[in-house]
Amino acid sequence: VVLPPLYGAMTGGSQLVRAAAASAYGMIIERDPDDLPPLLHETFMILLTDVYVIVHAAAIEVVDRKRLPETYHSALQKRAFLLIMAHSGPNGDKDVLKTALEVFLDIQRGAPKNLAPSTVDLILSRIMLCSGYEAAQLLRRHRELLQGSLLYTRALLGALNDPQASEYRLDEVLAS
């Protein structure tokens, strides 16, 4: 009963309606995302590449809080990477950047292979664009994936120097 209007909202002309549809999708997949039709997930995936920040920000927030079926992880990681690149510039939304970094690294954590060193460096350079608190949080949560790079040390020192990060516990990061 709910799915046809949700499809319509996800593909509608209003950016506010599409953003609200992304949030509604997040509520629907809480129970069992594997039981939902693939078209629903595929339609949602389009919202991650929507040109309006309000839409793709709402969609990446859903992905950060909930998980889609595993068959979508590769496509989610690619879309998260696109959002990382899109929001890395001076006019980018730093909240979207942080969330996209979190999603990208969370999905990679479950992947069987490690990130290429050049990708780790690129991700670390984007983490350094975040506030000290958020950079420290990302470095702490994902240190296993990131700590092999020299940029990891630079990012860590930058986070430690930032007054926003002073309240954040970095014991685990510093111990490794």
Disulfide bonds with the S-S distance in Angstrom:
none
